[in-house]
Amino acid sequence: APPQEIDKIMASYILPYIHPGDKVQIGFGGLGEEILANLRDIGNIEVYSEVACDNMAQLCREGVITKITAASPGACSEEFFKFCYDDPRADLISLEYTMNPLEIMKQENIVAINATFMIDLIGQCCSEAQGMVPYSGTGGTFAYQYGSISAKGGRSFMCLRSTYIDHDGETHSNIVPWLPEGSIVTTLKNFVMYVVTEHGVADV
């Protein structure tokens, strides 16, 4: 999905925390695309992630990204697969490494950027369901949140919209005193570092 205005705002809060020489973990979607688009202003960035995105290839050709290490280019174009075949800077490796927090914590200066649906005031994150309705899998969220805060120089960002609008047009907060009963706790409170909404960054 192309970035929406809210993605651009949240990205603007995260980008000052990314520095030349860092490794970035990022996923699909508008926020990820906005972060990638702005890496040209930083440069000398590696990607270490469970997924690869099409735009990473062009940034690699430009020298902005120096290496891509990922497990799944499954949503990428044929052009990206050709790039991986021809360019030694692209390294597709097993999920045993890219989704293993013990491997992730070996990656110095890794910046993990993930999204969630809802967070409570003690820091528990629900990233897989909306109420009792499953929406997504765990993905790399827990592995990278845990691994990055344990890595030397690591930083992690949990991103969410501050509110949502229900079917009746009423606005509700995604930041709640406690997660609703039955919610899946994807990320435990102990492993949350920075929380990002369209209103800013909170270091928790």
Rosetta blueprint (number, residue, H / E / L):
1 A L
2 P L
3 P L
4 Q L
5 E H
6 I H
7 D H
8 K H
9 I H
10 M H
11 A H
12 S H
13 Y H
14 I H
15 L H
16 P H
17 Y H
18 I L
19 H L
20 P L
21 G L
22 D L
23 K E
24 V E
25 Q E
26 I L
27 G L
28 F L
29 G L
30 G H
31 L H
32 G H
33 E H
34 E H
35 I H
36 L H
37 A H
38 N L
39 L H
40 R H
41 D H
42 I L
43 G L
44 N L
45 I E
46 E E
47 V E
48 Y E
49 S E
50 E E
51 V E
52 A L
53 C L
54 D H
55 N H
56 M H
57 A H
58 Q H
59 L H
60 C H
61 R H
62 E L
63 G L
64 V L
65 I E
66 T E
67 K E
68 I E
69 T E
70 A E
71 A E
72 S E
73 P L
74 G L
75 A L
76 C L
77 S L
78 E H
79 E H
80 F H
81 F H
82 K H
83 F H
84 C H
85 Y H
86 D H
87 D L
88 P L
89 R L
90 A E
91 D E
92 L E
93 I L
94 S L
95 L H
96 E H
97 Y H
98 T H
99 M L
100 N L
101 P H
102 L H
103 E H
104 I H
105 M L
106 K L
107 Q L
108 E L
109 N L
110 I E
111 V E
112 A E
113 I E
114 N E
115 A E
116 T L
117 F L
118 M E
119 I E
120 D E
121 L L
122 I L
123 G L
124 Q L
125 C E
126 C E
127 S L
128 E L
129 A E
130 Q E
131 G L
132 M L
133 V E
134 P E
135 Y L
136 S L
137 G L
138 T L
139 G L
140 G L
141 T H
142 F H
143 A H
144 Y H
145 Q H
146 Y H
147 G H
148 S H
149 I H
150 S H
151 A L
152 K L
153 G L
154 G L
155 R E
156 S E
157 F E
158 M E
159 C E
160 L L
161 R L
162 S L
163 T E
164 Y E
165 I E
166 D L
167 H L
168 D L
169 G L
170 E L
171 T E
172 H E
173 S E
174 N L
175 I E
176 V E
177 P L
178 W L
179 L L
180 P L
181 E L
182 G L
183 S L
184 I L
185 V L
186 T L
187 T E
188 L L
189 K H
190 N H
191 F H
192 V L
193 M L
194 Y E
195 V E
196 V E
197 T E
198 E L
199 H L
200 G E
201 V E
202 A E
203 D E
204 V L
